[in-house]
Amino acid sequence: MATGMYNQFYGLTRSPFEMAPDPSFLVLQETHREGLATLVYGVESRKGFVLLTGEVGTGKTTLLHALLGQLDSTTSSAYIFNPKLDPIDFFQMFLEELGIESKCETKADYLLALNEFLIDRLERNETVLLIIDEAQNLSPEMLEEIRLLSNLETSSSKLLQIMLVGQPELNDLLARPELRQLRQRIVLRHHLRPFSAKEMNEYVDQRLAMAGYTGGGILTRSARRRLFQITGGIPRLINVVCDSSLLTAYGRGENRIDAKTIQEIARDLMLPGFERELDDDESTRPKRRWYHRFRF
């Protein structure tokens, strides 16, 4: 495979910029460390509703996998990654994720089975967590169903911990007047921001080091500047551009990646703004926070 060949060429033991959210290859910057701490605290303290938002590619799913890796065996979790469901299908998937095998035909059947399961877990001092990814795609009807799930509680504790995860549009959805009751129940929030230039450089260096790189530096300074300008510090885009750049440079027999290669990759991938030629010194150019346009 070409990837394996370029790993050998650069002295790497594995691919440094894989897209899969591998917990053993996790590199956390400040925004991710704060986010993970918020999520863990929310679950362990049984706070009820927790909200995690972030632009496309900022690492929300990676953070969720890190969270699940930190929770012990006393926490049962259900991970719903396709929220475009009607209530019955949603409850069916939810109970299947928890391993509840009760035969249910109506929503009332599902709720009774779920309540029995939650009470049983509470008596064992165990936690039950529902994670809904891509929650910006939930209908107002489903959000109301989820809010009603938070009514499953005792006088001293929530029986179910609910985590809504989505793009910034989720905040707009929750701002609707008819969802104010749900909005008021969210006790913890965290928004994942893109990396700063310094954080991006640390991220790239750490990923390379974890992949076994011991050389003097694969990316030149100008390449790093161009990489940040093109990706806006979004981790997913950083991974995509760096992986393709390593492969391209390997194909040319080059042991370093320069700004020209980064620019070529951005053009090949058709990233927004790739056609813009950037000077080394941009002090005379207007600042443009155009990374917000990315939907890669």
N, C-alpha and C positions, 0 to 999 in steps of 0.2 A: 504493500500500500504506500502511496505517496507520502502520507502523514508519517508513517513509520520511518521512511527514508529521510525525511527532513529532520525528524527527531535525532536520528543517528548523525546527520550532517552537523547539527548544532550541539551535539553532546547532551541531548535531552533523554531522560528515561521514560518520558510520557509526553503526551500533547499538552502544552501549557494553557491552551485557551479553548478547551472543550466547552460545549454549550450545556451539556447535561449538568443538573444541580447536584454534583457529587459532594456530600458532606465532608469527605476526607480531603477535599481540595478547596475548602472554603477559605476565602480571604475577606475579612470584614473590615470595612472602614468605619469612621465614626457614626455615620448615619445608620449603618447596618447594626453596629454594636448597640446603639441606643434603641433601635427598633426591636432587636432580639430581646434585650432586657425588658422592654415594655411588654412584649408578647408573653414572655415567661412569667413575669410578675402578674399579668392579668389572669393567666390560667391558674397559677399556683395559689393566688389569693382569692380565686373564684369571684372575680369582679363582675361577671356577667358578659356584657357586650364590650368588645374591643374592635377598633377600626384601624386597618393598615391600608394606606394608599401610596401610590407612586406612579410615575410615568411608565410607559411601556419600556421594558428592558432594564429597569433600575434594580431588579433583584428580588422582587416580592416572593416569587415561588422558591427561589434559593433560600430565602429567609425562613419560609414555612418549613422547608425540609430540615433546616438547622434547628428550628423549634421542636419539631417532632423527634429529632435525634437527642434533644436534651430532656424530654419528658420521660419519666420513669414508668414502670409497668403498672402503676396505680392509676394511670390516665388512659381512658379509652377515647379514641378519636375517630371522627368521621370526616373525610375530606371530599367535599363536593366541588368538582372542578368544572361542571357544566350546569350552570344554574338556570338555563332556559327550559324549565320544566313546569308542568302544572302541579298543583299541590299534591295530588295522589302519587304521581311519579316521584316527586321530591321526597315524600315520606317513605316510599318504598326503597329508594336509593339510600336514604339516611339510615333506616333500620338495617339494611343489608350491610352497610359499612360498619355498623356497630356489632354485627353478628347476631342480631335478634331474628329468630326464625319463626316467630308467631305468624299464623295465617291470618292475614288482614284483608278485608274487602272494602271497608269504608275508611274515611279519614278518622272517624271516631275510634275504629279498631286500632289504627296505627297509634293514635295518641294514648290510648289505654295501655298498649304494649310498651310504648316509650316511657310513659310515666312509671310503670311497674319496674322497668329496667333501671331508671334513674334513681328511684327510691332504694332499690337493692344496692346500687353502687354507693349511694350516700351512707347506707348502714355499714358498708365496708370501709368508709372514709376514702372512697375513690372518686376521681374526677372524670367527668364526661365532657369532651370538647367537640364542637361542631365548627369546622372551617369551611367557609364558602368562598372559593376563589372566583375571580372575574365577576364579582358581585355587582358591578355597574350594569350588568345585563339582566339583573333581577327585575321582574315586573313589580309595580306597586302592590299588586295582589299578593305576590310571594313574600315581599318584605313585610307585609302585615301578618302573614302566617308565621314568619320568623319572629316577629315581635311577640306574638301570642305565645310562642314557645318559651319566652323569657318569664312567663307567668308561672311556669313550673318551678316552684320554690317552696321552701319551708319558711318558718318565721325568722330563721337566722342565716339561711344560705340559699344561693341559686343552685338548682339541681343541674342546670346545663350552662356551660360556658360557650358563648357564640362569638366567632371571629369573622368579621366581614373584611374581605380583601379585594381591592380593585384599583382601577385607574382613577385619576382625579375627578372624572365625571361622576363617580360614586358620591362625592360630596354634593354635587349639584342635584343628584337624585334625592339624597336625604334632606336637602333643603326645602323640598316641597312641603307646603302647609299640611297636607294630609298625612305626612309621615313625621310630624313633629313629636308624636309620642315615642316612636322608635329613636329618633335623633336624641331625645332627652335621656334615653337609657344607655347611651354610649358613654362609658366612664373613662376609657383610655383611647388615645389616638396617636398615631405616628405616621408621618409622611416621609417616604424615602426620597431623598434628593439625589441628583447626579453627583458624581465625584468632582471635586475641585481638580485643578491641574496637578497639584502636589499629591493628592490622593490617587489620581490616575497613575502617576509615575510609581508610587509605592505599590499599587495594585499590580501593575505590569511586572515590576521587579520581583514581587513576592510569588506571582504565578510562575515566572520563569525559574526562580530558585526552587520552588516546590517540585518543578518538573526536572530538576537536576542540573540546571544551567550554572556553570561556574566561570564563564568567560567574562570579558571586560565590558560587555554591553552589546546587545544585538541591534537595538534601535538607537540611531543617532539623536542628538538633541533636537535637530530640526524635524526629524521624524516624529518625535514625541510631541513637539508643538503642533505639528500638522494633525497628528492623531487626536489631540484634544480639541482642536478647532473643528474637526470633521465630526467627531462623535459627541461633543458636548459633555463628555464625562459619563455617558450612559454605558454601564458595564457590558450589556449584551452587544452593543455596537463595537466596543473596544475588543471584545473577544473575536467577533467576526472579522474585523479589519486586521487584527494582529495575526490570526490564524492564516488568513489568505495571504498576508504579506510574507509570512515565513515560507509558505509554499512557493510563492512567486520568486522570492530571493533565492531559495534553494534551487529552483529550476534554472536560474541564471548562474549558479555557482557562486553567489555572493554571500559572505558571512556576516554582513551588516545590512540593515534596512534603512534607507534614507527617506527624506520627505517625498521625493518623486514617486517612490514605490507606494507609499501610503496614499498619495493622491490618485495614482493609477487604480488602486484597489477600490477606492471610494467611487471612482467613475465606473468601474466594472460592476460594482454592486448597486449603482444608481442611487446612491445616498443623496438626500436633499442637500443642496449647497455644494456638491462636489465640483461643479464647474467653476466655482469662484476661485480665482487665483489669489492667494494670500501672500503678502510680502513678509519677509522676516521681521520687519519693523512695522507694526500696524498703528503706530501712535498717531498717524495722520488720518486714519480711517475711523469712521463711526463704529462704536461698539454695537454688536448685534448678538442678542441672546437667541439665536435662531435654532438652537437645539430643541426648543419646545415644539418645533414643527415635526419632529421625528415620530414616525409611527411604524418602525421597522418590525 
